[in-house]
Amino acid sequence: GIMNIMLVSVTERTREIGLRKAVGAKRRDVLFQFLVEAVTLAVFGGIIGITLGVLGARAISAAFDAFEAVVGADAVMISLFFSMAVGLFFGIYPAYRASRLNPIDALRYE
């Protein structure tokens, strides 16, 4: 999932990471960048999932008169928080790997 996508992103952007570090970016800057990307990816996935879930519940509710779907704000907030936590948790390792790249080796990478 998220970890695989982020690891591929680190691999594809190795030269970019090396360049950023060569011009002065610190490890924490690179770490923060990749953590933010992982959380953003997870939150957007969560928003899409919540939207599809609400639309599906409304469609089922419209199809069957005996069923009324109620999606509370608390469920939406918990889902968004969980998405954010998943993105943070599974983004830690790729962000750590990106932050530990040697700028010289990264610039030579092809």
Secondary structure, 3 states (H helix, E strand, C coil): CHHHHHHHHHHHCHHHHHHHHHCCCCHHHHHHHHHHHHHHHHHHHHHHHHHHHHHHHHHHHHHCCCCCCCCCHHHHHHHHHHHHHHHHHHHHHHHHHHHCCCHHHHHHCC
